[in-house]
Amino acid sequence: MASHITKGQWIALLKEQGLTDNDLQRWHQLFEQRHPLAHQSFLTWLGLTEDDVATIRQQSC
């Protein structure tokens, strides 16, 4: 069993629970507003590049 989850697996898991693209955007916005450093760490943990992390964080403002 893998000890890591990919971005695609994470998104699939959330969408299976009924979250829409708008819900996911709002989730990122709340995460960024409330816990910006943890949000960055989480995105990095998912294996995103520095550029992708920066883009998502900028879009979450």
N, C-alpha and C positions, 0 to 999 in steps of 0.2 A: 504494500500500500504506500502510495506517495505521501511524503510529509509536506508537500507544497501544493498550492492550488494556483492555477494560471488565471490570467485576466478573463479569458474566454470561459473557463469553468465557473468563475465567480459570477460573471454576468448571466450565464445559463442558469445557475442556481437561483439567483434573484428573480429572473424572468419566469422560472417555473413556479415561483411563489406569487406570480401575478403582477410584478412591478413592470411598469411601462418605461419607455425611454425618458419621459418627463419625470417619472418617479425617481429614476436613477440620477438624473440631473439634480433634482431637489435633494436627494440623499448626499450627493457630493457637496452641494452648497452648504447644507447644515454641518457636515463633517468639517469642511474648510472653515466655516464661521466659528464653530465651537472648539475645534481641536486642530488647528492648522498644522502643527508639527506632527501630530499623530496621523493626520490625513496623508501628509507627505511620506511618512514612514510606511504606511499601509500600501500606498501606490508603488513604492520602491520594492516592498516585500512581494507584491504581485509580479515583479519582474519588468516593470515598465522602464523605459529609458528616461534619462534626465529630461530630455525634450518633451516626452509624452507627459511626464509628471508635471512639468512647468505649464504645459498647455491645459491640462485638466484643472490644475489649481487656478489658472487665470480665468478659465471659463466658469469656475465655481464662485467667483467673487460677486 
